Amino acid sequence: MIHTLDRKSSQGSDVMIQEIKKVAVIGAGTMGASIAAAVASANIACVLKDVDEKTVFGGLTKIDRIFESKVKKGLSVEEAQLKRALITASCDPKSLKDVDLVIEAVPEVLEIKRAVLTELDRELPEQAIIATNTSSLSITQLASFTKRPNKVIGLHFFNPAHLMKLVEVIPALQTDEQTIETCLAFAESLGKLSVRVEECASFLVNRLLGRYMNEALWCLQEGVATAEQIDQAAVDYVVPIGPLALRDMNGADIGLAVAQFNFQEYGERFRPAPIIEAMVERKILGQKTQAGFYLYDPETRKKTGINPQIQELVAELNKNPNKPAKEKSTQDFSAERLFLPMINEAFLALQESICKVEDLDKALMAGLGMRKGPLALAEDMGLAQCLEKLEANFKTHGERFRPAPLLKRYVWAGKAKIN
Ligand SMILES: NC(=O)c1ccc[n+]([C@@H]2O[C@H](COP(=O)([O-])OP(=O)(O)OC[C@H]3O[C@@H](n4cnc5c(N)ncnc54)[C@H](O)[C@@H]3O)[C@@H](O)[C@H]2O)c1
């Protein structure tokens, strides 16, 4: 429950925030169940709603498992039972009549979201806030489906929501300050880092992640490093898991859909490396097909080695009868090459005022588990050196490395720190 009722808005004025005593989560799937567990863990009552009893009870089973694992990690059985008892399951829209905030986590399909938002708008009390956990749809467009667009907002949790520390709070163009501040405070009350992110495709963290994931694919496709070398270099540099192992976890099909969406929204610098499309065509999807960049044991899902099909694909993609094969040098590969596009995208996001400078690295660290954020990486490199490296890569690889104007300005101003 939120007790503080006064909060300074990002503009510095005092805003009366709404008290959130009861939450509803719509959709008891992967995200909905773990969001409900996060809400109840903060001692807030929560209704979990889905289309039918079987599905909503499936969600409750997932929640039981989450609380069991919390008990194994030290939560007392009594505490776990008290928190678990705060979640009630329902398929009835009338169960929403006294909630203060709803978080929808239904499938990422515009027409499903439209139907759900329309129903929520009809059933909810006038003052209730409607939050969406969408990863890619426009919050502004979703808000326009309701008669309360000022009370609609994005609350972007990361998977699994009961463990991941970050929530991106994304206002629609129509969202009022009270709703924004209430949601920032609500996410904090769940023990999360809540970061205000202005609306843009993929929001902040997944936008920056997309640039780095795609660069890993280009490196692999060019044949300048193997999957293992790419993953090891990234882990040694700054992340807990390599980009290609991560892609195998999430699935090449999901990765391709996200990459195509980013390309459509941002253009050339996000052009997906063709290897991902070739993998999806051949159903080399990652852990779910036991073969991606690596091979996996069907029982344990553990990695058993590299996938030889990938080497064949790389050779095939580099076959060009009109061009003699270019000597590939391992000098074309470094961990820095993987992260320079992410660093550059961070400057582009700052240039667009997508978030506050001081929030950017924190969000990336909480969202991706990075040991350092992209701005700190740029500062460590030296901003002038960072720019030089981008320029050199721009000459070799083109648009993906076109330096962000804001970075150039920092260098011209002789600044060593980004603030
Ligand atoms: N899975 C992730 O890693 C992830 C991460 C961040 C955000 N998201 C976003 O979260 C949302 C949900 O994703 P998910 O992976 O949990 O999906 P999911 O398919 O696991 O779950 C969706 C649930 O919504 C239910 N549902 C469908 N129509 C409904 C309706 N009319 N009313 C109530 N429930 C309904 C389904 O029965 C299902 O249980 C999507 O917008 C997705 O983009 C997903």
The ligand as a Gaussian input file, in Angstrom:
#p B3LYP/6-31G(d) Opt

LIG

0 1
 N        7.108000     -12.852000     -21.890000
 C        7.973000     -11.858000     -21.730000
 O        9.201000     -12.062000     -21.594000
 C        7.473000     -10.437000     -21.669000
 C        8.293000      -9.436000     -21.094000
 C        7.801000      -8.132000     -20.987000
 C        6.538000      -7.832000     -21.469000
 N        5.764000      -8.817000     -22.036000
 C        4.414000      -8.451000     -22.489000
 O        3.478000      -8.935000     -21.532000
 C        2.240000      -9.267000     -22.177000
 C        1.882000     -10.700000     -21.854000
 O        2.901000     -11.560000     -22.307000
 P        3.043000     -13.066000     -21.756000
 O        4.351000     -13.557000     -22.263000
 O        2.744000     -13.115000     -20.302000
 O        1.842000     -13.784000     -22.561000
 P        1.171000     -15.192000     -22.272000
 O        0.668000     -15.684000     -23.565000
 O        2.068000     -16.054000     -21.450000
 O       -0.098000     -14.819000     -21.330000
 C       -1.192000     -14.097000     -21.780000
 C       -2.409000     -14.477000     -20.931000
 O       -3.476000     -13.592000     -21.260000
 C       -4.663000     -14.345000     -21.263000
 N       -5.717000     -13.657000     -21.999000
 C       -5.917000     -13.605000     -23.337000
 N       -7.007000     -12.846000     -23.605000
 C       -7.488000     -12.426000     -22.416000
 C       -8.600000     -11.632000     -22.030000
 N       -9.423000     -11.128000     -22.938000
 N       -8.799000     -11.399000     -20.715000
 C       -7.981000     -11.922000     -19.790000
 N       -6.895000     -12.685000     -20.092000
 C       -6.667000     -12.935000     -21.394000
 C       -4.256000     -15.692000     -21.863000
 O       -5.214000     -16.695000     -21.553000
 C       -2.900000     -15.904000     -21.190000
 O       -3.049000     -16.578000     -19.957000
 C        2.463000      -8.993000     -23.669000
 O        1.997000      -7.700000     -23.956000
 C        3.978000      -9.055000     -23.808000
 O        4.452000      -8.298000     -24.894000
 C        6.195000     -10.105000     -22.138000

